[in-house]
Amino acid sequence: MCDSGRHFREWLRDPPPRVARLAARRAMLDAARVAAFAAVIVIVSAVALWRAFTDARVDTTHGTAPASAETRSWPLLLLGVLPAGLMVIAAGLASYTLRRRELLANASARDGRRRAVRAARRYAESERRFRMLADCAPLLIWSCDSRGRVDFVSRPWSELVGRSEEMDHGEGWIEALHPEDRDRCRSDLRTALREHRAFSSEYRIRRTTGEVRNLLHNAVPRRNDTGAYSGLIGAAMDVTQLRRTEADLAEACRAAQAGEQAKSEFLANMSHEIRTPLTTILGYADLLREDGDAQRAPPQRIQAIDRIRTAGRHLLTLLNDVLDLSKIDAGAMGVEAVEFELPKLLAECLDLQAASAAQRGLALRFELLGPLPVSVRGDPTRIRQILLNLIANALKFTSKGSVTLRCTVADERLVAEIEDTGCGMSQVQATRLFRPFSQADAGVARMHGGTGLGLVISRRLAALMKGSVSLSRTAPGKGSCFRVEVRVEPAPGTEWRRDDADLEALLRTEPRAPSTSEPSPLRGRVLVAEDGRENRQLITIHLERAGAEVTSAEDGRMAMSLLEDAERLGRPFDLLVTDLQMPEMDGIELISRVRAGGAGLPIVVLTAHTAGDERIRCVGAGCDDFVTKPVDRAALVEVCARWIDRRRRDEARYARACTTSVCSRRSPPRSARPGSSD
């Protein structure tokens, strides 16, 4: 009441302008009436007094007798009437004030009623608008009081659950929750109400039809006009389809991974199954080519052998291209950053293609585009592969003239251009480049052969090294020029070659004369574990011709037995050459068992798998080196000779170290295994 009176007094002191003007106008009219009546009384009284005093003065002047008693009473009467007039005036003024206040109070009451009506209308309109928005929104909107009792749910909630709005008020909404989620939902809601904080969680509801839906709830605290906490207001989103889509995507991802794994296994098996017979084909073709006197052999026989070797190497190139493209697509192809000599790498690329250029009567040239560092950091294997692909392509499509390789290093990027004077391409043909299994046109494929994978692989390998391969320029009959850019880092303090004369001695384009010297002789006992009879016999022939004493085994179990027997008889093997895929016991298990016994025997793996993870498994098991199928005789003999020599040097050092102590083992310990100290 005191606050109401205070507000009323403040309102009276500072009423709204319209109300103040209306009340002032009415009060002035009432006051004017009272003032007019009082003025008449005052005027009459003043006239009467004036006449009374006038009569009294006249009597005194003429000496007449004093007036009668009635005449003398007029002044007294007038003196009594005058205060009455003044009182009337005072009453009029008081009436003016009271009337003004009354009018102001009535106006205030009417204005308050009108404001209350307008506020009620605004509230009703706001609530109607809120309900319309809540019903139209693609969300399930709800609110609850501070005790967790729901006091509002939107129509979409009722339609989704299949229950009336009244049924979900209070705590009825709990019945719509999935039985497994009710306790968790109650706990989350009570925690949010107790701590006056927002919450977000996902629950399941069960419709009256039995269908289960997933809802994602988000709620925030709500407060009344005074700022007091009054509960929560929130919205729920139906995420059932989203969860189904996520589940479908996860299943699709698992299927894709399984498919990718199956693809990788298929490619690995295909590589093994193709490389294994290729080893036999190319190996025996080499034996036929080397056995006997080639000068006395019929030319048709030599030509047939050479065609077998050419076809086998072409099949090997095709297999390598398909495997490389598959590994790049699967994201399994990696790059390394090692320091190497760039001029030597360029010389190797030119030297490997020099014989092909000489056979075609083409000049293979090298030019500097700018300064060239001697040592750089990058991936020499991938850079070599890209350059060899592009140079081989240029030679294949050039019938006369030359192929030129230009290089420089600028801004930590190797820039190379391979330009030829071949047939060139039209713009339409150029658009077909860099597509898998695609060439300029069908005539090109028939005339020059190839798979159309070289440019695709080169571009993707360059992209792995943050670079690119592009067609710089071409024209029909005027040749083509391809540009390569890959990231390399010049080694700190390296020398820079700035003109062609500096590289003349290093970059030779003449083909090397074939080596007539025999590989280094092997002196030692070698155990060969290979399940393929033809490959086993071929590898045995290669090693025996190099001077080794060879024993062969059909599988890992037989090889393990032979190793144990040799140790027991005191004639241990100097080297183990094993395949990976074998029956009974594969190569990985064989290597693991040999290393588990503590033997420091060097182990060379014959593998048809070029994937890095396969080599990581072999190294983890304890192998020392690899020879990739199809087996090259010179590479096989060189690897075996190197490891047998290291084995003997390690044994000699181990024997000298044991001169001051008693050594019970012939083999050096695992830490002194070949390669550990060299």
C-alpha positions as CSV (number, residue, x, y, z in Angstrom):
1,M,0.0,0.0,0.0
2,C,2.8,2.4,0.9
3,D,4.4,1.7,-2.5
4,S,1.1,2.2,-4.3
5,G,0.6,5.6,-2.5
6,R,4.2,6.6,-3.3
7,H,3.7,5.7,-6.9
8,F,0.4,7.6,-7.0
9,R,2.0,10.7,-5.5
10,E,4.8,10.5,-8.0
11,W,2.3,10.1,-10.7
12,L,0.4,13.2,-9.4
13,R,3.6,15.2,-9.3
14,D,4.5,14.2,-12.8
15,P,1.3,12.9,-14.6
16,P,1.2,12.2,-18.3
17,P,0.9,15.4,-20.3
18,R,-2.5,14.5,-21.8
19,V,-4.0,13.7,-18.4
20,A,-2.5,16.8,-16.8
21,R,-4.0,19.1,-19.4
22,L,-7.5,17.5,-19.1
23,A,-7.5,17.6,-15.3
24,A,-6.3,21.2,-15.3
25,R,-8.9,22.3,-17.8
26,R,-11.8,20.8,-15.7
27,A,-10.5,22.1,-12.4
28,M,-10.1,25.7,-13.8
29,L,-13.8,25.6,-15.0
30,D,-14.9,24.6,-11.5
31,A,-12.7,27.2,-9.9
32,A,-13.9,29.9,-12.3
33,R,-17.5,29.2,-11.2
34,V,-16.7,29.5,-7.5
35,A,-14.6,32.6,-8.1
36,A,-17.4,34.3,-10.0
37,F,-19.9,33.6,-7.2
38,A,-17.4,34.9,-4.6
39,A,-16.7,38.0,-6.7
40,V,-20.4,38.9,-6.8
41,I,-20.6,38.6,-3.0
42,V,-17.5,40.7,-2.5
43,I,-18.8,43.4,-4.9
44,V,-22.2,43.5,-3.2
45,S,-20.5,43.7,0.2
46,A,-18.2,46.4,-1.0
47,V,-21.1,48.5,-2.4
48,A,-23.0,48.1,0.8
49,L,-20.1,49.2,3.0
50,W,-19.5,52.2,0.7
51,R,-23.0,53.3,1.1
52,A,-23.0,52.8,4.8
53,F,-19.9,54.9,5.3
54,T,-21.3,57.5,2.8
55,D,-24.5,57.9,4.8
56,A,-22.6,58.2,8.0
57,R,-20.4,61.0,6.7
58,V,-23.4,62.9,5.3
59,D,-25.1,62.9,8.7
60,T,-22.1,64.2,10.4
61,T,-21.6,67.0,7.8
62,H,-25.1,68.4,8.0
63,G,-25.6,67.9,11.7
64,T,-28.6,65.7,11.3
65,A,-29.7,63.2,13.8
66,P,-27.9,59.9,13.8
67,A,-29.3,57.1,11.8
68,S,-31.7,54.6,13.2
69,A,-30.6,51.3,14.6
70,E,-31.5,49.5,11.4
71,T,-29.3,52.0,9.6
72,R,-26.4,51.5,12.0
73,S,-26.6,47.6,11.6
74,W,-25.7,47.6,8.0
75,P,-21.9,47.8,8.5
76,L,-22.0,45.1,11.0
77,L,-24.0,43.0,8.6
78,L,-21.6,43.7,5.8
79,L,-18.6,43.0,8.1
80,G,-20.1,39.6,8.7
81,V,-20.9,38.9,5.0
82,L,-17.4,39.9,3.9
83,P,-15.6,37.0,5.8
84,A,-18.2,34.7,4.4
85,G,-17.3,35.7,0.9
86,L,-13.7,35.2,1.7
87,M,-14.5,31.8,3.0
88,V,-16.4,31.1,-0.1
89,I,-13.3,32.1,-2.1
90,A,-11.1,29.9,0.1
91,A,-13.6,27.1,-0.3
92,G,-13.5,27.6,-4.1
93,L,-9.7,27.4,-4.1
94,A,-9.9,24.2,-1.9
95,S,-12.5,22.8,-4.2
96,Y,-10.2,23.5,-7.2
97,T,-7.4,21.6,-5.6
98,L,-9.5,18.7,-4.5
99,R,-11.3,18.6,-7.9
100,R,-8.0,18.6,-9.7
101,R,-6.7,15.8,-7.6
102,E,-10.0,13.9,-8.0
103,L,-9.8,14.3,-11.8
104,L,-6.2,13.3,-11.8
105,A,-7.0,10.2,-9.8
106,N,-9.9,9.2,-12.0
107,A,-7.7,9.8,-15.1
108,S,-5.0,7.7,-13.5
109,A,-7.4,4.9,-12.9
110,R,-8.7,5.0,-16.4
111,D,-5.2,5.2,-17.8
112,G,-4.1,2.3,-15.7
113,R,-7.0,0.2,-16.8
114,R,-6.2,1.1,-20.4
115,R,-2.5,0.2,-19.9
116,A,-3.5,-3.1,-18.2
117,V,-5.8,-3.9,-21.1
118,R,-3.1,-3.1,-23.6
119,A,-0.5,-5.1,-21.7
120,A,-2.9,-8.1,-21.5
121,R,-3.4,-7.8,-25.3
122,R,0.3,-7.6,-25.9
123,Y,0.9,-10.6,-23.6
124,A,-1.8,-12.6,-25.4
125,E,-0.4,-11.6,-28.8
126,S,3.1,-12.6,-27.6
127,E,1.9,-15.9,-26.3
128,R,0.0,-16.5,-29.5
129,R,3.0,-15.6,-31.6
130,F,5.2,-17.9,-29.5
131,R,2.8,-20.8,-29.8
132,M,2.6,-20.3,-33.6
133,L,6.4,-20.2,-33.9
134,A,6.7,-23.2,-31.7
135,D,4.1,-25.1,-33.7
136,C,5.7,-24.1,-37.1
137,A,9.3,-24.7,-36.1
138,P,10.9,-28.0,-37.1
139,L,11.9,-28.5,-33.5
140,L,10.1,-30.0,-30.5
141,I,9.9,-27.0,-28.0
142,W,9.1,-27.5,-24.3
143,S,9.5,-25.8,-21.0
144,C,9.3,-26.9,-17.3
145,D,9.2,-25.2,-13.9
146,S,12.0,-25.2,-11.3
147,R,10.7,-28.6,-10.0
148,G,11.0,-30.2,-13.4
149,R,7.3,-30.3,-14.2
150,V,6.6,-29.7,-17.8
151,D,4.1,-26.8,-18.4
152,F,4.4,-26.5,-22.2
153,V,5.0,-28.7,-25.2
154,S,4.7,-27.7,-28.8
155,R,2.3,-29.4,-31.2
156,P,5.2,-31.2,-33.1
157,W,6.1,-33.0,-29.9
158,S,2.5,-34.3,-29.5
159,E,2.4,-35.3,-33.1
160,L,5.7,-37.1,-32.9
161,V,5.0,-38.9,-29.7
162,G,1.3,-39.6,-30.6
163,R,-0.1,-38.3,-27.3
164,S,-2.1,-35.3,-26.4
165,E,-0.5,-32.1,-25.0
166,E,-2.2,-32.5,-21.6
167,M,-0.9,-36.1,-21.2
168,D,2.7,-34.8,-21.4
169,H,2.3,-32.0,-18.9
170,G,3.7,-32.4,-15.4
171,E,5.7,-35.6,-15.4
172,G,3.6,-37.4,-18.0
173,W,6.3,-36.8,-20.6
174,I,8.5,-39.4,-18.9
175,E,6.2,-42.1,-20.1
176,A,7.2,-41.3,-23.7
177,L,10.9,-41.9,-23.0
178,H,12.5,-45.2,-23.8
179,P,12.6,-47.3,-20.7
180,E,16.4,-47.7,-20.9
181,D,16.9,-43.9,-21.1
182,R,14.4,-42.7,-18.3
183,D,16.8,-42.8,-15.4
184,R,19.6,-41.1,-17.3
185,C,17.2,-38.4,-18.5
186,R,15.8,-37.8,-15.0
187,S,19.3,-37.5,-13.6
188,D,20.5,-35.0,-16.2
189,L,17.3,-32.9,-15.8
190,R,17.6,-32.8,-12.0
191,T,21.3,-31.9,-12.2
192,A,20.6,-29.0,-14.6
193,L,17.7,-27.7,-12.3
194,R,19.7,-28.0,-9.2
195,E,22.8,-26.2,-10.7
196,H,20.7,-23.7,-12.7
197,R,22.6,-24.5,-15.9
198,A,22.0,-25.5,-19.4
199,F,22.3,-29.1,-20.6
200,S,22.5,-31.0,-23.8
201,S,21.9,-34.7,-24.3
202,E,20.4,-37.3,-26.6
203,Y,17.6,-39.7,-25.6
204,R,15.2,-42.1,-27.3
205,I,11.5,-41.9,-27.2
206,R,9.0,-44.6,-28.0
207,R,5.9,-43.6,-30.0
208,T,2.5,-45.0,-29.3
209,T,3.0,-47.1,-32.4
210,G,6.1,-48.7,-30.9
211,E,8.6,-46.9,-33.1
212,V,11.8,-45.7,-31.5
213,R,13.1,-42.2,-32.4
214,N,16.3,-40.4,-31.4
215,L,16.0,-36.9,-30.0
216,L,18.8,-34.4,-29.3
217,H,17.8,-32.1,-26.4
218,N,19.2,-28.7,-25.7
219,A,17.8,-26.5,-22.8
220,V,18.8,-23.3,-21.1
221,P,17.6,-21.7,-17.8
222,R,14.6,-19.3,-17.9
223,R,13.9,-16.5,-15.5
224,N,10.9,-14.4,-14.6
225,D,10.5,-10.5,-14.6
226,T,12.4,-10.2,-11.3
227,G,15.3,-12.3,-12.5
228,A,14.4,-15.3,-10.3
229,Y,15.1,-18.8,-11.7
230,S,11.9,-20.4,-13.0
231,G,13.0,-23.5,-14.8
232,L,14.2,-24.6,-18.2
233,I,13.1,-24.0,-21.8
234,G,14.5,-26.2,-24.5
235,A,14.2,-27.7,-27.9
236,A,14.6,-31.2,-29.2
237,M,15.6,-32.2,-32.7
238,D,14.7,-35.5,-34.3
239,V,18.0,-37.0,-35.3
240,T,16.8,-40.5,-36.1
241,Q,17.5,-40.2,-39.8
242,L,20.9,-38.6,-39.1
243,R,21.9,-41.5,-36.9
244,R,20.7,-43.9,-39.5
245,T,22.7,-42.1,-42.1
246,E,25.8,-42.1,-39.8
247,A,25.3,-45.9,-39.3
248,D,25.0,-46.4,-43.0
249,L,28.1,-44.3,-43.7
250,A,30.0,-46.2,-41.0
251,E,28.9,-49.5,-42.6
252,A,29.8,-48.2,-46.0
253,C,33.2,-47.1,-44.7
254,R,33.8,-50.5,-43.2
255,A,32.7,-52.1,-46.5
256,A,35.0,-49.7,-48.4
257,Q,37.9,-50.5,-46.1
258,A,37.2,-54.2,-46.4
259,G,37.0,-53.8,-50.2
260,E,40.3,-51.8,-50.1
261,Q,41.9,-54.5,-48.0
262,A,40.6,-57.2,-50.4
263,K,41.9,-55.1,-53.3
264,S,45.3,-54.7,-51.7
265,E,45.4,-58.5,-50.9
266,F,44.4,-59.2,-54.5
267,L,47.0,-57.0,-55.9
268,A,49.6,-58.4,-53.6
269,N,48.7,-62.0,-54.6
270,M,48.5,-61.0,-58.2
271,S,51.9,-59.5,-58.0
272,H,53.2,-62.6,-56.4
273,E,51.5,-64.9,-58.9
274,I,52.8,-62.9,-61.9
275,R,56.3,-62.1,-60.6
276,T,57.0,-65.7,-59.7
277,P,56.5,-67.1,-63.2
278,L,58.2,-64.0,-64.6
279,T,61.3,-65.0,-62.6
280,T,61.3,-68.3,-64.3
281,I,60.6,-66.8,-67.8
282,L,63.2,-64.1,-67.6
283,G,65.7,-66.2,-65.7
284,Y,65.8,-69.1,-68.1
285,A,65.7,-66.7,-71.1
286,D,68.9,-65.2,-69.7
287,L,70.4,-68.7,-69.2
288,L,69.6,-69.6,-72.8
289,R,71.1,-66.3,-74.0
290,E,74.3,-66.8,-72.0
291,D,74.8,-70.5,-72.5
292,G,76.8,-71.6,-75.5
293,D,78.3,-69.5,-78.3
294,A,75.9,-66.8,-79.4
295,Q,77.9,-66.3,-82.6
296,R,77.3,-69.9,-83.7
297,A,73.7,-70.1,-82.6
298,P,71.0,-69.7,-85.3
299,P,69.9,-66.0,-85.5
300,Q,66.2,-67.0,-85.2
301,R,67.0,-68.6,-81.8
302,I,68.7,-65.5,-80.5
303,Q,65.9,-63.4,-81.8
304,A,63.3,-65.6,-80.2
305,I,65.1,-65.4,-76.8
306,D,65.4,-61.6,-77.0
307,R,61.7,-61.3,-77.8
308,I,60.9,-63.5,-74.8
309,R,63.0,-61.2,-72.6
310,T,61.5,-58.0,-74.1
311,A,57.9,-59.3,-73.6
312,G,58.7,-60.4,-70.0
313,R,60.1,-57.0,-69.1
314,H,57.1,-55.2,-70.8
315,L,54.8,-57.4,-68.7
316,L,56.8,-56.4,-65.6
317,T,56.6,-52.7,-66.4
318,L,52.8,-53.0,-66.8
319,L,52.5,-54.8,-63.5
320,N,54.6,-52.2,-61.7
321,D,52.5,-49.4,-63.2
322,V,49.2,-50.9,-62.1
323,L,50.5,-51.6,-58.6
324,D,51.9,-48.0,-58.3
325,L,48.6,-46.5,-59.4
326,S,46.6,-48.7,-57.0
327,K,48.9,-47.7,-54.1
328,I,48.6,-44.0,-54.9
329,D,44.8,-44.3,-55.1
330,A,44.7,-46.1,-51.8
331,G,47.0,-43.5,-50.1
332,A,49.6,-46.2,-49.4
333,M,52.3,-44.5,-51.5
334,G,54.7,-42.5,-49.3
335,V,57.6,-40.2,-50.0
336,E,60.9,-39.8,-48.1
337,A,63.3,-37.0,-47.6
338,V,66.9,-38.1,-47.8
339,E,70.0,-36.4,-49.0
340,F,71.3,-37.4,-52.4
341,E,73.4,-36.1,-55.3
342,L,71.2,-34.6,-57.9
343,P,73.7,-34.6,-60.8
344,K,74.3,-38.3,-60.3
345,L,70.6,-39.0,-60.3
346,L,70.2,-37.1,-63.6
347,A,73.2,-39.0,-65.0
348,E,71.6,-42.3,-64.1
349,C,68.3,-41.3,-65.8
350,L,70.1,-40.3,-69.0
351,D,72.4,-43.4,-68.9
352,L,69.5,-45.8,-68.5
353,Q,67.8,-44.3,-71.6
354,A,70.9,-43.8,-73.7
355,A,70.7,-47.3,-75.2
356,S,67.1,-46.8,-76.3
357,A,68.0,-43.4,-77.8
358,A,71.0,-44.9,-79.7
359,Q,68.9,-47.7,-81.0
360,R,66.4,-45.2,-82.4
361,G,69.1,-43.0,-83.8
362,L,68.2,-40.1,-81.5
363,A,70.3,-37.6,-79.6
364,L,69.8,-37.5,-75.8
365,R,70.9,-34.1,-74.5
366,F,71.1,-32.3,-71.2
367,E,71.0,-28.5,-70.6
368,L,71.0,-26.3,-67.6
369,L,68.1,-24.0,-67.1
370,G,69.9,-22.4,-64.1
371,P,72.1,-23.2,-61.2
372,L,72.0,-26.8,-60.0
373,P,73.0,-27.9,-56.5
374,V,75.1,-31.0,-56.1
375,S,73.4,-32.3,-52.9
376,V,69.7,-31.9,-52.2
377,R,67.1,-33.5,-49.8
378,G,64.1,-35.2,-51.4
379,D,62.8,-38.6,-52.6
380,P,65.4,-39.8,-55.3
381,T,63.4,-42.9,-56.1
382,R,60.2,-41.0,-57.0
383,I,62.1,-38.3,-58.9
384,R,64.0,-40.9,-60.9
385,Q,60.7,-42.7,-61.7
386,I,59.1,-39.5,-62.9
387,L,62.0,-38.5,-65.1
388,L,62.4,-42.0,-66.6
389,N,58.7,-42.1,-67.4
390,L,58.8,-38.8,-69.2
391,I,62.1,-39.5,-71.0
392,A,60.9,-42.9,-72.1
393,N,57.7,-41.4,-73.4
394,A,59.6,-38.7,-75.3
395,L,61.8,-41.3,-77.0
396,K,58.8,-43.5,-77.8
397,F,57.0,-40.8,-79.7
398,T,60.1,-39.3,-81.4
399,S,61.3,-40.9,-84.7
400,K,64.0,-38.5,-85.5
401,G,65.8,-35.5,-83.9
402,S,66.5,-35.4,-80.2
403,V,65.2,-35.5,-76.7
404,T,66.5,-32.8,-74.3
405,L,66.4,-32.8,-70.5
406,R,66.7,-29.3,-68.9
407,C,67.0,-28.8,-65.2
408,T,67.5,-26.2,-62.5
409,V,66.6,-25.7,-58.8
410,A,65.0,-22.5,-57.7
411,D,63.0,-21.6,-54.6
412,E,63.5,-25.1,-53.2
413,R,61.9,-26.7,-56.3
414,L,63.4,-28.9,-58.9
415,V,62.2,-27.7,-62.3
416,A,62.8,-30.1,-65.2
417,E,61.7,-29.9,-68.8
418,I,61.7,-32.8,-71.2
419,E,61.4,-31.6,-74.8
420,D,61.3,-33.8,-77.9
421,T,61.1,-33.3,-81.7
422,G,58.5,-35.9,-82.2
423,C,55.0,-36.0,-83.7
424,G,53.5,-33.6,-81.2
425,M,49.8,-33.4,-80.4
426,S,46.7,-31.3,-81.2
427,Q,44.8,-29.5,-78.5
428,V,42.1,-32.1,-78.6
429,Q,44.6,-34.9,-78.1
430,A,46.3,-33.0,-75.3
431,T,43.0,-32.9,-73.3
432,R,43.1,-36.7,-73.1
433,L,46.4,-36.8,-71.3
434,F,46.8,-37.5,-67.5
435,R,43.8,-39.9,-67.6
436,P,44.3,-43.5,-66.4
437,F,44.6,-46.0,-69.3
438,S,44.1,-43.1,-71.8
439,Q,46.4,-42.0,-74.7
440,A,46.1,-39.3,-77.3
441,D,44.0,-41.6,-79.5
442,A,43.5,-45.3,-80.4
443,G,46.1,-45.0,-83.3
444,V,48.8,-44.0,-80.9
445,A,48.1,-47.0,-78.7
446,R,48.2,-49.3,-81.7
447,M,51.4,-47.7,-83.1
448,H,53.5,-47.2,-80.0
449,G,51.9,-49.5,-77.4
450,G,51.8,-48.7,-73.7
451,T,49.1,-48.6,-71.1
452,G,48.5,-44.9,-70.7
453,L,49.5,-45.0,-67.0
454,G,53.0,-43.3,-67.1
455,L,51.8,-39.7,-67.2
456,V,49.1,-40.4,-64.6
457,I,51.5,-42.0,-62.2
458,S,54.1,-39.3,-62.8
459,R,51.6,-36.5,-62.0
460,R,50.4,-38.2,-58.9
461,L,53.9,-38.9,-57.6
462,A,54.8,-35.2,-58.2
463,A,51.7,-34.2,-56.2
464,L,52.9,-36.3,-53.3
465,M,56.1,-34.2,-53.4
466,K,54.1,-31.0,-53.5
467,G,54.8,-30.5,-57.2
468,S,53.2,-31.1,-60.6
469,V,53.6,-32.5,-64.0
470,S,52.1,-30.5,-66.9
471,L,52.2,-30.2,-70.7
472,S,54.1,-27.0,-71.3
473,R,53.7,-26.8,-75.0
474,T,53.0,-29.0,-78.0
475,A,52.0,-28.7,-81.7
476,P,51.4,-31.3,-84.4
477,G,54.7,-32.2,-86.1
478,K,56.7,-29.9,-83.8
479,G,57.1,-32.1,-80.7
480,S,56.1,-31.6,-77.1
481,C,57.5,-30.3,-73.9
482,F,56.6,-31.5,-70.4
483,R,57.4,-29.6,-67.3
484,V,58.1,-31.2,-63.9
485,E,58.2,-29.3,-60.6
486,V,58.9,-31.1,-57.3
487,R,60.0,-29.9,-53.9
488,V,63.6,-30.4,-53.0
489,E,65.8,-28.7,-50.4
490,P,69.4,-27.8,-51.3
491,A,71.7,-29.3,-48.6
492,P,73.5,-26.7,-46.4
493,G,76.9,-25.7,-47.8
494,T,76.5,-27.7,-51.0
495,E,78.2,-26.8,-54.2
496,W,76.3,-25.3,-57.2
497,R,76.9,-26.1,-60.8
498,R,76.2,-23.1,-63.0
499,D,77.1,-24.2,-66.6
500,D,77.1,-27.2,-68.8
501,A,80.9,-27.6,-68.7
502,D,80.7,-28.4,-65.0
503,L,78.5,-31.4,-65.7
504,E,80.0,-32.6,-68.9
505,A,82.1,-35.3,-67.3
506,L,79.3,-36.5,-65.1
507,L,76.3,-36.5,-67.6
508,R,77.2,-38.9,-70.4
509,T,74.5,-39.8,-72.8
510,E,76.4,-42.6,-74.6
511,P,75.2,-46.1,-73.6
512,R,77.4,-48.1,-71.4
513,A,79.1,-51.2,-72.9
514,P,77.6,-54.3,-71.3
515,S,79.8,-55.7,-68.6
516,T,81.6,-58.9,-69.5
517,S,83.1,-59.5,-66.1
518,E,81.5,-62.2,-64.0
519,P,80.0,-61.4,-60.6
520,S,82.1,-61.8,-57.5
521,P,82.5,-65.5,-56.6
522,L,80.5,-66.8,-53.7
523,R,82.4,-68.8,-51.1
524,G,79.9,-70.2,-48.6
525,R,77.0,-72.4,-47.9
526,V,73.6,-71.0,-48.8
527,L,70.2,-72.4,-47.9
528,V,67.4,-71.5,-50.4
529,A,63.7,-71.8,-49.2
530,E,61.3,-71.5,-52.1
531,D,58.1,-73.5,-52.7
532,G,58.1,-73.0,-56.5
533,R,60.2,-75.8,-58.1
534,E,61.2,-73.8,-61.2
535,N,62.3,-70.7,-59.2
536,R,64.1,-72.9,-56.7
537,Q,66.0,-74.6,-59.5
538,L,66.8,-71.3,-61.2
539,I,68.1,-69.6,-58.1
540,T,70.1,-72.7,-57.3
541,I,71.7,-72.5,-60.7
542,H,72.5,-68.8,-60.4
543,L,74.2,-69.3,-57.0
544,E,76.0,-72.5,-57.9
545,R,77.4,-70.8,-61.0
546,A,78.7,-68.0,-58.8
547,G,80.5,-70.6,-56.6
548,A,78.2,-71.1,-53.7
549,E,77.3,-74.5,-52.1
550,V,73.5,-74.5,-52.3
551,T,71.0,-76.5,-50.4
552,S,67.3,-76.1,-51.2
553,A,64.0,-76.6,-49.2
554,E,60.4,-76.7,-50.4
555,D,58.9,-74.8,-47.4
556,G,59.8,-73.1,-44.1
557,R,59.4,-76.2,-42.0
558,M,62.0,-78.1,-44.1
559,A,64.3,-75.1,-44.1
560,M,64.1,-74.9,-40.3
561,S,64.9,-78.6,-40.0
562,L,67.9,-78.2,-42.3
563,L,69.2,-75.2,-40.3
564,E,69.0,-77.2,-37.0
565,D,70.7,-80.2,-38.6
566,A,73.5,-78.0,-39.9
567,E,74.1,-76.5,-36.5
568,R,74.1,-79.9,-34.9
569,L,76.6,-81.3,-37.4
570,G,78.9,-78.2,-37.0
571,R,78.5,-77.1,-40.7
572,P,76.2,-74.1,-40.3
573,F,74.9,-72.1,-43.3
574,D,76.4,-68.8,-44.1
575,L,73.2,-67.3,-45.7
576,L,69.5,-68.0,-45.8
577,V,67.6,-67.0,-49.0
578,T,63.8,-67.4,-48.4
579,D,60.6,-66.7,-50.1
580,L,57.7,-65.2,-48.1
581,Q,54.7,-67.2,-49.3
582,M,55.3,-70.9,-48.6
583,P,53.1,-73.8,-47.3
584,E,53.5,-75.3,-43.9
585,M,55.6,-72.4,-42.6
586,D,55.8,-69.0,-44.4
587,G,58.9,-66.8,-44.6
588,I,57.9,-64.5,-41.8
589,E,57.5,-67.4,-39.3
590,L,60.8,-68.9,-40.5
591,I,62.7,-65.7,-39.9
592,S,61.1,-65.2,-36.5
593,R,62.1,-68.8,-35.4
594,V,65.6,-68.3,-36.6
595,R,66.0,-65.0,-34.7
596,A,64.3,-66.5,-31.6
597,G,67.0,-69.1,-31.5
598,G,69.6,-66.3,-31.3
599,A,71.3,-67.0,-34.6
600,G,73.0,-64.2,-36.4
601,L,72.6,-65.8,-39.8
602,P,72.1,-63.2,-42.6
603,I,68.7,-63.6,-44.2
604,V,67.8,-62.3,-47.7
605,V,64.1,-62.3,-48.6
606,L,62.8,-63.1,-52.1
607,T,59.6,-61.0,-52.4
608,A,57.1,-60.3,-55.1
609,H,55.5,-57.6,-52.8
610,T,56.7,-54.1,-53.3
611,A,54.5,-52.5,-50.7
612,G,56.3,-50.8,-47.8
613,D,54.2,-52.5,-45.1
614,E,55.4,-56.0,-46.3
615,R,59.0,-54.9,-46.0
616,I,58.4,-53.4,-42.6
617,R,57.0,-56.8,-41.4
618,C,60.1,-58.5,-42.8
619,V,62.5,-56.1,-41.1
620,G,60.5,-56.4,-37.9
621,A,60.9,-60.2,-38.0
622,G,64.6,-59.9,-38.5
623,C,65.5,-60.1,-42.2
624,D,68.6,-58.2,-43.5
625,D,67.9,-57.5,-47.2
626,F,65.5,-58.0,-50.1
627,V,65.7,-59.3,-53.7
628,T,62.6,-58.4,-55.7
629,K,61.0,-60.9,-58.1
630,P,61.6,-61.4,-61.0
631,V,65.1,-62.1,-59.7
632,D,68.0,-60.5,-61.5
633,R,71.0,-62.8,-61.5
634,A,73.6,-60.1,-61.0
635,A,71.6,-58.4,-58.2
636,L,71.0,-61.7,-56.4
637,V,74.7,-62.7,-56.5
638,E,75.8,-59.2,-55.5
639,V,73.5,-59.2,-52.4
640,C,74.5,-62.7,-51.4
641,A,78.2,-62.0,-51.7
642,R,77.9,-58.8,-49.7
643,W,76.1,-60.4,-46.8
644,I,78.3,-63.5,-46.7
645,D,81.4,-61.2,-46.6
646,R,79.9,-59.1,-43.8
647,R,79.1,-62.3,-41.9
648,R,82.6,-63.5,-42.1
649,R,84.1,-60.1,-41.0
650,D,81.7,-60.0,-38.1
651,E,82.7,-63.6,-37.1
652,A,86.3,-62.6,-37.2
653,R,85.8,-59.6,-35.0
654,Y,83.7,-61.7,-32.6
655,A,86.4,-64.3,-32.5
656,R,89.1,-61.7,-31.7
657,A,86.8,-60.3,-28.9
658,C,86.5,-63.7,-27.4
659,T,90.2,-64.4,-27.2
660,T,90.2,-63.2,-23.5
661,S,87.0,-65.2,-22.6
662,V,85.4,-68.5,-23.3
663,C,82.9,-68.3,-26.2
664,S,80.5,-71.2,-26.6
665,R,78.8,-70.0,-29.7
666,R,80.1,-70.0,-33.2
667,S,77.6,-67.4,-34.4
668,P,78.0,-63.8,-33.2
669,P,75.4,-62.4,-30.9
670,R,72.3,-60.7,-32.3
671,S,73.8,-57.2,-31.6
672,A,76.8,-58.2,-33.8
673,R,74.6,-59.4,-36.6
674,P,75.8,-58.5,-40.2
675,G,75.2,-54.9,-40.9
676,S,75.1,-53.8,-37.3
677,S,78.6,-52.6,-37.2
678,D,79.4,-51.7,-40.8
